[in-house]
């Protein structure tokens, strides 16, 4: 498993390849924030149990949707989680403090190349955008719908 310094250098290099504004490292936790642009963030942290790198981004704030659509969005997010084999292990979660629907993926931190991490970050952002649009449009649909481009494009590296 790489040291935190090695992992930090890898993530900074990957962010540079992705064209992100900057990378910030948490001084107390093995956690990094990628400032994608003025409004978007990605967070990467290490799983203390497996050593994997877990990358997360916000899809939408559930509270921004009408109450009657929130249950449908949660249903779609749970259905997406069942597709873990198709999505390369990507999954959705809900942060309870602000009801932020998150898209996340894990990858082994060891032996990664910056170009592969860059591709994972790019794919995660694209899928997040796809899901935000699909969930906003189909929150009232009876069955879960996948976003354009399909979640299968998100592959572990």
Steps between C-alpha positions, in 0.01 A plus 500: 500500500639844412585749770275805540768715335518266200123489474482879528752541216304254286174688560658839428641363174162349404324828579747686281429264212127558557537877487358555850555834668681366807534217748474555875617246756340465840772551757348255748341227286611303192261708289540720193260749338514560125371843401368415156377852429339784693207283613595130484702289737618142505619345822747215526578320824653173601291224650671420832395134479602414143742777408292567187456848366133608509406786266169680550311784336158656556225419252230724647350627823187302571344804669513688169232265364129518581406267787294276274804432276750418775380143560526423127856634488601287798339197334705561186820542702439170678426326171828638364687347793371158396679547166844492665634244252405718204629820657840375608393525862375860484225566751276771637469619857313770688682724745256547788621842613408684178310232302762506228472208258855383431652284226812311606743238383788318668826388349812337636744775595805291422672495163284766339610726217397865486345458154271221626397700807437800270269285287314379810452859623377610158261204473364562849424865417334404172282235666411745776386753240304230317332390822416853610327563168326161489378517859371852460309401184367163608444533873135420447556198273368164618819307424865595545657650192866511417666819387610560144837344443423223748669434829696216341754758375629540854764234545734441791866560432 
